[in-house]
């Protein structure tokens, strides 16, 4: 079976940041029989899952499939109705909140930035798990903030007001705050939401670099399947709260799995830059598969390509990932 380390970016990355073999890998997460629900309705349904230590795992799937709910369960924000989450063998929901906050950092979707807060002040909030009424900011706290600013290339903006930053810079500031916790695991819920493509790449390159340099275990939710395949070592595909596939991008991003998970007819080709799988949707509404597994209303007239450029037939070894 292909291993998660076989993402071609690990060997040759556009960013130029190769993993440091001397870095100790972050924490390993394991999910056993996990059920998570809202209002009595199961959203995540009996999930068994292993997320490798020191790697970037990305959770993908259609809207409402349980991606963000799973992330909340991993961080213990949502208590399971059944099953458990293990971090290096310790049950997450049995750990004290402060102890867990020193091991797992969570950046939620679209966090609200307080007004008139500088980047350095925001990042310093990441040291909260290490403070108490009797322990104020220490030299180690200040050093951790500087390390986080360095890791996210924000030293030059440390005194800028967060609300004045661009979308990509602001998201890097939030990631720096999470890094200041200096945890083994970093959970990111759709960190590229509302960002244009340039800022999406900027944020994901930052995540890739911190994983390579620090060995942090990263688990994030992404909607863009091509970016997920490019930046993940390990992909997890969900559908209706159930695991459909997990493994390397080459194992998960295939035409049959994309059809099953997203209900979309595609061709999968190599990314010309990274060499990872790249999904090209077939044109027209007729390419969308209904829940019954049949083509859309005009499926019998579905075009085989986009515009005047026909797509290749779906029979290559690359596409099917045999």
C-alpha positions, -999 to 999 in steps of 0.1 A, spaced: 0 0 0 12 35 -8 24 54 22 15 89 32 51 100 27 49 95 -10 34 129 -18 59 141 -45 61 175 -27 81 157 1 109 151 -24 106 182 -45 85 211 -33 79 244 -51 84 261 -17 118 245 -13 112 234 23 121 197 27 113 179 59 141 180 86 149 144 94 162 154 128 128 169 139 108 147 163 73 140 148 43 155 165 14 136 181 -5 107 165 -43 109 166 -64 78 164 -102 76 162 -121 45 173 -158 40 167 -164 78 169 -200 91 168 -207 128 170 -241 144 168 -261 176 170 -296 175 184 -297 138 185 -288 134 148 -256 115 140 -232 137 119 -201 115 122 -211 78 123 -189 52 139 -156 65 124 -124 45 127 -94 66 116 -56 70 121 -39 103 114 -1 99 111 23 117 135 44 145 120 23 146 87 -2 169 72 -37 152 70 -65 169 51 -102 161 55 -122 165 23 -158 159 12 -190 176 2 -207 203 23 -224 188 53 -205 155 53 -191 160 88 -156 175 82 -158 204 106 -177 183 131 -149 157 131 -124 184 137 -145 196 167 -145 161 180 -107 157 177 -103 189 198 -129 178 224 -151 208 216 -178 182 209 -183 153 232 -188 119 214 -220 100 218 -199 69 213 -162 60 206 -131 78 216 -102 100 203 -67 90 213 -37 113 213 -5 93 216 -26 67 234 -43 92 258 -80 96 256 -85 133 246 -119 137 263 -104 126 297 -75 151 296 -78 183 316 -85 214 294 -52 231 302 -32 199 296 -49 193 263 -43 229 252 -6 223 257 -8 194 232 -35 204 207 -41 238 191 -73 246 172 -78 274 148 -116 276 141 -131 288 108 -132 326 104 -121 337 139 -132 372 150 -103 396 155 -106 421 185 -102 457 174 -69 476 178 -49 444 186 -14 442 172 -1 410 156 23 404 185 -5 409 210 -27 384 191 1 358 189 8 362 227 -27 350 234 -15 316 223 5 314 255 -27 313 276 -24 276 285 9 283 302 -3 312 323 -22 315 355 -32 341 381 2 335 397 22 332 365 23 361 342 42 364 309 76 349 312 108 351 291 98 317 276 64 331 266 81 360 248 105 337 231 77 314 220 59 344 205 91 354 186 95 319 173 59 319 160 64 352 143 95 339 127 78 307 115 50 327 98 73 354 84 55 381 104 83 398 122 81 428 99 43 431 108 45 424 145 34 458 155 8 462 128 -29 462 137 -44 428 128 -75 443 113 -54 464 89 -37 433 74 -47 416 41 -67 384 44 -37 362 39 -15 381 64 -44 380 89 -47 343 86 -10 338 91 -13 359 123 -40 335 136 -18 305 126 11 322 145 -11 325 176 -18 287 174 19 280 169 27 300 200 10 273 220 39 251 208 17 220 206 24 187 189 -9 189 170 -24 217 150 -61 216 139 -72 240 112 -108 244 101 -109 257 65 -79 281 69 -82 293 33 -119 303 35 -127 337 18 -91 340 6 -82 345 -31 -59 319 -47 -27 337 -41 -34 341 -3 -46 304 -2 -13 293 -15 5 317 9 -13 302 39 -8 266 28 29 271 21 32 285 56 16 253 70 38 231 48 69 249 60 61 247 97 53 210 93 87 204 76 107 224 101 89 216 134 74 182 127 40 194 138 11 170 131 -14 191 111 -50 181 105 -71 205 84 -103 208 65 -101 220 29 -127 224 2 -103 227 -28 -95 191 -37 -65 200 -58 -49 221 -31 -56 193 -6 -38 168 -29 -9 191 -33 -3 199 4 -14 168 22 7 137 30 -25 119 41 -61 125 28 -93 115 45 -125 115 24 -159 116 41 -194 111 28 -225 116 50 -203 112 81 -188 79 70 -152 72 59 -150 65 22 -112 64 18 -80 74 35 -43 73 24 -19 92 2 -33 117 -24 -26 91 -51 -48 66 -33 -77 89 -25 -79 113 -55 -92 89 -82 -121 93 -106 -143 66 -88 -137 81 -53 -143 117 -64 -175 105 -81 -186 87 -49 -176 115 -25 -185 146 -45 -210 133 -70 -190 147 -99 -176 132 -131 -139 141 -134 -107 133 -151 -77 130 -127 -43 140 -142 -9 148 -127 -4 183 -114 21 198 -138 39 216 -109 38 192 -80 31 159 -97 2 152 -73 -33 142 -86 -52 171 -101 -90 169 -106 -105 183 -138 -143 183 -138 -161 173 -169 -181 201 -183 -218 208 -180 -245 201 -153 -250 167 -169 -216 156 -154 -231 159 -119 -242 125 -105 -274 124 -85 -276 106 -51 -292 76 -69 -259 72 -88 -275 81 -122 -264 110 -144 -283 143 -141 -314 151 -162 -294 155 -194 -269 128 -187 -273 111 -220 -261 143 -237 -231 149 -214 -202 164 -233 -169 145 -231 -147 176 -226 -146 213 -219 -153 237 -247 -135 228 -279 -108 208 -260 -120 172 -254 -107 156 -222 -88 123 -224 -107 91 -218 -109 78 -182 -87 48 -187 -51 59 -179 -31 43 -150 -25 78 -137 -62 86 -134 -75 53 -120 -44 50 -97 -43 13 -101 
